[in-house]
Amino acid sequence: MISKRMKICISMGIILGLVCIIGALIRSGFKADTIYLFSLWYNRLLMGIMIGLASYTNNLPKLLIRGTVLGFLVSFAFYSAIGFHDVISFLAGIVYGVIIEAIAYKY
């Protein structure tokens, strides 16, 4: 059975992935490759899954640090796979890790 935390984290990964796609489209002048956009979205989905799998704790600062670390690790995989070309998406991924943890904590 999927926990409420996991559902929230996956949902946030999906939503933030869509936000990333919109940002990437705007930055590229609506010329970004479909495979690149899908990979970006899928990376955010995986981030949500990874954060959802991490154990819950009531310590918010610890959760936010963990969100930062997991956001960094998951985003770095995408960033390195694309040849270190999209710094904005990489940095956004770190922030998204924190956002996913914060929202999962709140709800």
C-alpha positions as CSV (number, residue, x, y, z in Angstrom):
1,M,0.0,0.0,0.0
2,I,1.3,3.4,-0.9
3,S,1.5,5.8,2.1
4,K,0.0,9.3,2.1
5,R,3.5,10.7,2.2
6,M,4.4,8.8,-1.0
7,K,1.3,9.9,-2.8
8,I,2.1,13.5,-2.0
9,C,5.7,13.2,-3.0
10,I,4.9,11.6,-6.3
11,S,2.2,14.1,-7.0
12,M,4.6,17.0,-6.3
13,G,7.3,15.4,-8.5
14,I,4.8,15.2,-11.3
15,I,3.6,18.8,-10.8
16,L,7.1,20.2,-10.5
17,G,8.2,18.2,-13.5
18,L,5.5,20.0,-15.5
19,V,6.8,23.3,-14.1
20,C,10.3,22.3,-15.3
21,I,9.0,21.5,-18.8
22,I,7.3,24.9,-19.1
23,G,10.5,26.6,-17.9
24,A,12.7,24.6,-20.3
25,L,10.3,25.4,-23.2
26,I,10.4,29.1,-22.4
27,R,14.2,29.2,-22.0
28,S,14.7,27.4,-25.3
29,G,12.2,29.6,-27.2
30,F,9.9,26.6,-27.5
31,K,12.5,24.6,-29.4
32,A,13.4,22.0,-26.7
33,D,13.6,18.4,-27.8
34,T,10.7,16.2,-26.7
35,I,13.1,13.5,-25.3
36,Y,14.9,16.2,-23.3
37,L,11.6,17.5,-21.8
38,F,10.4,14.0,-21.0
39,S,13.7,13.2,-19.3
40,L,13.4,16.4,-17.3
41,W,9.9,15.5,-16.1
42,Y,10.9,11.9,-15.4
43,N,13.8,13.2,-13.3
44,R,11.4,15.2,-11.1
45,L,9.1,12.2,-10.8
46,L,12.0,10.0,-9.6
47,M,12.9,12.8,-7.2
48,G,9.4,12.6,-5.7
49,I,9.7,8.8,-5.4
50,M,13.1,9.0,-3.8
51,I,11.9,11.5,-1.2
52,G,8.7,9.6,-0.6
53,L,10.7,6.4,0.1
54,A,12.8,8.2,2.7
55,S,11.6,7.7,6.3
56,Y,9.4,10.3,7.9
57,T,10.6,12.3,10.8
58,N,9.1,15.3,12.7
59,N,12.4,17.2,12.6
60,L,11.7,19.8,9.8
61,P,15.3,21.1,9.5
62,K,16.5,17.6,9.1
63,L,13.8,17.0,6.4
64,L,14.8,20.1,4.5
65,I,18.5,19.2,4.5
66,R,17.6,15.7,3.3
67,G,15.4,17.3,0.6
68,T,18.4,19.4,-0.5
69,V,20.7,16.4,-0.6
70,L,18.2,14.2,-2.5
71,G,17.3,17.0,-4.8
72,F,21.0,17.5,-5.5
73,L,21.7,13.8,-6.1
74,V,18.8,13.1,-8.3
75,S,19.2,16.4,-10.3
76,F,22.9,15.8,-10.7
77,A,22.2,12.5,-12.5
78,F,20.2,14.4,-15.1
79,Y,22.7,17.3,-15.2
80,S,25.6,15.0,-15.8
81,A,23.7,13.0,-18.4
82,I,23.1,16.1,-20.5
83,G,26.7,17.1,-20.5
84,F,26.4,19.7,-17.7
85,H,24.5,22.2,-20.0
86,D,21.4,23.1,-18.0
87,V,22.5,24.7,-14.8
88,I,19.1,26.3,-14.1
89,S,17.3,22.9,-14.2
90,F,20.0,21.5,-11.9
91,L,19.6,24.2,-9.4
92,A,15.8,24.1,-9.6
93,G,16.0,20.4,-8.8
94,I,17.8,21.1,-5.6
95,V,15.1,23.6,-4.6
96,Y,12.4,21.2,-5.7
97,G,13.8,18.6,-3.3
98,V,13.3,21.0,-0.5
99,I,9.8,21.9,-1.7
100,I,8.7,18.3,-2.0
101,E,9.9,17.6,1.6
102,A,8.3,20.7,3.0
103,I,4.9,19.9,1.4
104,A,5.0,16.3,2.4
105,Y,5.8,17.4,5.9
106,K,2.9,19.9,6.0
107,Y,0.3,17.4,4.7
